[in-house]
Amino acid sequence: MRTVLVTGPGGAGRTTVAAATALAAARDGRRTLLVSADTVPAFPAGTEPAEAAERLACVRVDSAAHFRDELLELQDRASGVLDLLGANRLDAEELTELPGSAQLAVLHILRRVAEGDWAGDGYEVLVVDLPPLTEALALLALPGQLRRYLRRLLPRERQAARALRPVLAQLAGVPMPAQWLYEAAARKDAELAAVEALIEDNATTVRLVAEPGQAAGEALSSARTGLALHGLRVDALVATKVLPRHSGDPWFADLAAGQEKCLDHWQQEWAPGTPVSETAHLGREPRTAEDLALLAGACAPDHREPGHAGDPWWTEGAGDGVIAWCLPLPGAAKEDLRLVRRGDELLLTAGPFHRTVRLESALRRCTVSGAALTDGVLRVRFTPDPALWPRTQ
């Protein structure tokens, strides 16, 4: 399934572009599902897929309802522990969603799609209206981070000792973790793995939406590094609300000239690897299906195989047995890079973006001997540890 994840700086019209992208895919003859947390004008707003146009369905993310359902289910599963502690149950009517629940609700919808909850509808294209750019990058990294936390806090090997828990409970005098806790962790890990696989799939790309201007340009330049760090491929940069050029009005012409200068810079920075398309300013906020149709031409998703969108690392020899682990980081600055080796993992920071990578088996038997950022590519040098590599005769 072709998946297009739409995001961009706030106020650029990403929801409109997501809807126009989905409409363009449907008009191209592909069964399409649009997922959005915002209401799309002229589209249904139900929490289950509903027909918005021919071959196009729309589903809205209801973060408040998802938060209530998840917390109530957790209360039911932990009823034994809560009763033991004398805790008072929370009622659905008194629950108010907490910060972060919107992101988890989006992951929940992606999990349902990944696990085929709506497979009977035969969707060929999935278009997801993500939060603004900074939040979207954090959201796309969240499944991998949560899986890592689960593995650290509740490692699977501890489940083998569950038969000893009653004995340990008597010796310690306190209840030991119940089996449901490990079962819940395993279930959540499987759900997060499905979402992570969807995000990392070769047919998944990110579509950036921005209104030409200095602030948007700075946000996009910073985002390039974060996208590359997590191996996310950008299939297009859609410039929105582009004004007509060559106006006779000096004030209007000055605004259009500023946009044109920004667009020229984006063409140089992003193209040809990432095409830059434009949607004209309609002179009003898009409110109807006809308005979306006017924008759909510039938003049609490329249905060809987008190329590898998974882990961007590669290795190359650096002489004297040294292995260089390489990662493209366009836009990264040397002073903003941090590397920490912790056991079998490499903790990498590039400005505001963070990623923890599990080392390949060969690199686990090496020590980090240096790193360099050259021409937008980070090369981490690994030297074989004599104590861990077998000696040759």
N, C-alpha and C positions, 0 to 999 in steps of 0.2 A: 504494500500500500504506500502510495506517495503521501508524505507528510510535510506540510509547510507550517513552520512556526513563525508567527508574525509578531514583531515587536519594534520598538523605536522610542525616541525621547517623547515624554509626555506632551500631549496636545498636537501631535503631528497627524493624527487621524488614522492610527493603526487599526482600530476597529472597523472603520470604513474600508480600508485597504484589504483587511482580512475578508470582509463580506464580499468585496468586489473580486478578490482572488477566488473565493469559493464559487461565486456566480459564473466567473469565466470558465472554471473547470467544469461546472455542470453544463454550460452551453457548449462545451467541447465534447459532450457526450459521456462524461464520466460521473458516476454516482458519487456525490460529494457530501461530507459532513462538516459543518462549521461549528466550532466550540468557542463560546465567548462568555466572559463573566458580565459583560455589558449588554444592554438591550440594543439590538440592531433595528433601526427604523424599518417598518414594513415587514419585519421577520417575526415569526412566533417566538415566544419567550418561555417555553416550557423546559422542565428539567429532564425530559425524555425527548429523543429526536422527533421533530415535527416537520412536515413538508413546508418549505419556504418558497420553492419554485420547482420546476420540472427537474428531476434528478438531483435536487438540493434539499438537504435537511439541516436543521439548526437545533442546537441544544444549549441551554444556558446553565452556567455554573452557579449554583446556589450555595455559597459558602456558609451562610448562617445555618441552613438546614443540615448541611453535611457536618458541621461542628456539633450540633445537637445530637445527631444520630450516632456519631462516633463516640461522644462522651457517655451517652446513655448505654451504648453497647459495652463500653469499658466498665461501667458500673455493674452491669449484669454479670460480666465475666469475672469481675473481682469481688463479687458479693460475699464470698466466704471470708476474705481478708478484711473487707470493710466492716462486716458484722463483728468480726473478732476485735477490731479496733474501736467498735462502738460509733462508727461514723454515721452521720446523717446523710441520706441520699439527696441528690439534687433532682428537682423536677424540670421537665423540659421547658416550662413556662418561665423559669427564672434564669435560664442559661443565655448568656450573651457571648457571642463569638469573640475570641481573643485575637490579638495581632498574629499574623502568620497563618490563620485558618484559611484565608483565600488561596494561598499558594498550595496548601494541602488539598483543598477542594479541586483545584486544577489537576493535581497529580492523581486524584481519585478518578476523575473523568478519563484521563489518559490511560490509567490502569484498566478501566472498563473497556476502552477501545482496544488496548493491547491484548487483553485476554479474550476478546471476541464476544463481548456481551451483546453487541449489535451486529454480529457477523452475518446474520440472516438478511440484513439489508443490503449486503454486497457493496460496501463503500470501497471505492478505488482511490479516493483522495480525501485526506483529512487536513483541514485548515484550522489552526488553533490561534486564537487571539490571546496573546500572552500579556502580562502586565508591562509597564514601562521598562525600558532597556535594562537599567541596573537591577531591578527586581527580577526581570526575566532571566538574566544570567545566573543569579543566585538560585532561582527556581530550577533551572535546567541542571545545575550542579547538585541539587538537593538529594535526589535519589541515591547517587553514589555515596554522598556524605552520610546519609542516614544508615545505609547498609554497613558502612565502615563502623559507625558507632554501635550498631547492633552486634557486629562480630566482636568488638572489643568488650562490650558490657556483658553480653550473653553468648560466649563462644560455644559452638556446637559440641565441642568435646566434653563440656560439663554435663551435657544431657546424659552421657553414659553413666554418670554417677547418681542418677535419679533414684535408683533402688536403695541407695544409702541414706537418702534424705530423712526418712523416719528415724533412723538411728542417730543421725547427726542432730536432728531436732531435739531428741531426748538428751543428748550429751550437752548441747549448747543451751537448752532451756528456752529456746525461741523457735517459732515456726520457720522452716526453710522454704525457699522459693517453691511455689506450687508448679505442677506440671503445666498448667495453663499458661504460665508466663513464658515458658520456652516454646510452647506450641504457638502462642501469639507472636513471638519474635520470629519464628520460622515462617509463619503465614505472612507477616509484614515484609520479611525479607524477599519472599517469592513475589509479592505484589510490587515492591520497589524494583526488583530485578526485571519485571515485565516492562515497567515504565522506562527504566534505564536502557533496555534493549530497543525500545521504540525510538528514544532520543538518539541513540548511537547507530541506528540502522542506516545503511547506505542510501536509502530512499528518503531520508529525512534531511531537510535543510532549514535554515533560518532566513526569513525575509525581513530586511530592515526598512523602516518607514521613517522619513524625516522631512521636515520643512526646511528648504535651503536657508542657511544662516550660520553665523559664527558659533553660536551655542550648540546647535545640532552637530556641526562639524567636529567640535571638540569632544562631544559625547560619543560620536561614532568612532573617532580615532582611538579613544580609550577602549571602546568596546571591542575593536579589532583584536587587541591583545587578549582579552578575556575569552573571546570566541575561539581564537586559535589555541589557547591554553587547554580548553576543554574539547578540542577536536570538532567543533561545530562549524559546518560549512555554510557560507552565505550564498544563496542562489541569486539574489537580486537586491539592489538598493532602490527603493521607490521614493522619488522626490515628490512631495505633495504640495498642493496649493501654489503651483507654479504660475506666475503672472504672465500675461501676454507681453512679448517683447516689442520694442520700437514704438512705444506710446508717444503721442505728441504732448502729453502732460508732463512737465519736468519732474514733479514730485513722484508721480507714478513711474516714470521712466527710471528714476534713481533707484526705486525699490526693485524694479525688474532687473536693472543692471547688477545690483548686489546679489540677487539670486543667481544670475547667469555666471557671475564670477565664482560663486560657491559651487555651482554645478560643474564648471570647468575643472575646479580643483578635485571634486569627487571623481570625475572621469579619470583624472590622472592617478588618483590614489587607489581607486577600486577596480576600474576596468583595466584590461579586458577580462580578467578572471571573474570579476563580479559585475554583471551589466548594471548600468544605471538607467532607470526609466523615469518618465515624468508623467504626473497627472495634473491636468489643468485646474486652476482655481475656478470653481463654478460660480463664484459670486454669491454663494449662499452655502449653508451647511447641507450636506447630502441628507435628504429625508425620505426619498422614495426609491423603489426598485429601479425606476428609470434613471435616477441620479447615479445609482451604483452601476448600471449598465454603461453609462458614459465613461466611467473609470475603469471598467473591466478590461478594456483592451490593453492597458499598460500593466495589468496585474495578472495576466494569464500565467499560471505555473508551467514550467517546463516539465513535460511528462517523460523526458528521457532519463535514463539512469544518471543520477547526479554525480556519480563517482564516489570514491571512498570518503565517508564522512565520520569514520570512527577514530580510533586513537592515532594521532598524527606523528607519534615518535618513530624514528628509524635509527639504525645503528650503522656505523662505518668505522673502519680501521683507522687508527691514528699513529701507527708505527710503534715498534718495540712492545708489541702485545697489548697496547692501550686501546680500549674501546671507547669511541665517542658516541654518546646517546644524544640524538639531535631532535630539536623541537622548534618549528617555526613560530616566532613571536613578533609579528609585524607591529611596529609602533612601540615596542618595549624599550625602556631606558635602562642602562646598566645600573644606575644608582637605585632603581626601584626593584631590582631582582634580589631575592633571598632564596638560598638553598640550604636544606637541612636533611641529612641522612639519619633516619631513625629505624634501626633494625632492617627489615626488608622493604622499607618504604622510603620514598623521596618526597619531602615536603617542599613544594615550590610556591613562591609568592612573586607575582608580577604586578606591582602597584597595588590596587585594591582587590586583586583577584588571587584566589588561593586554590591549589589542587594538591591532593595527596595521591601519589602514583605508586602502585606496587611494582617493585623491580622484577624484571625477568630473571629466570633461574640462574643464568650465567652471570648476570650483574650482581646478584646477591653474594657471590663469592669474590667480589672485587671491592676495592676501597675507592672512594671519590678522591681523585687527585687534582681536580681543578675544573673550572668552567669558564666559558667565554661566550659573549654575544657578538656575533659578526654578521653583518648584512641581514639583520632581522632573524637570525637563526641562533638559538641557544645550543651550545655543545657542552655536554657534561662528560668529563673524561673519567673513565673507570680503569684502574690498574689492577690486574689479577693479584689476589692475596695468596702468597706462596703457601700459607698454612692451609688453604682451602682448595687449592688446585693440585691434582696429582702430579707428581714429578715424572718426567719422561726420561728414559734411559739414554 
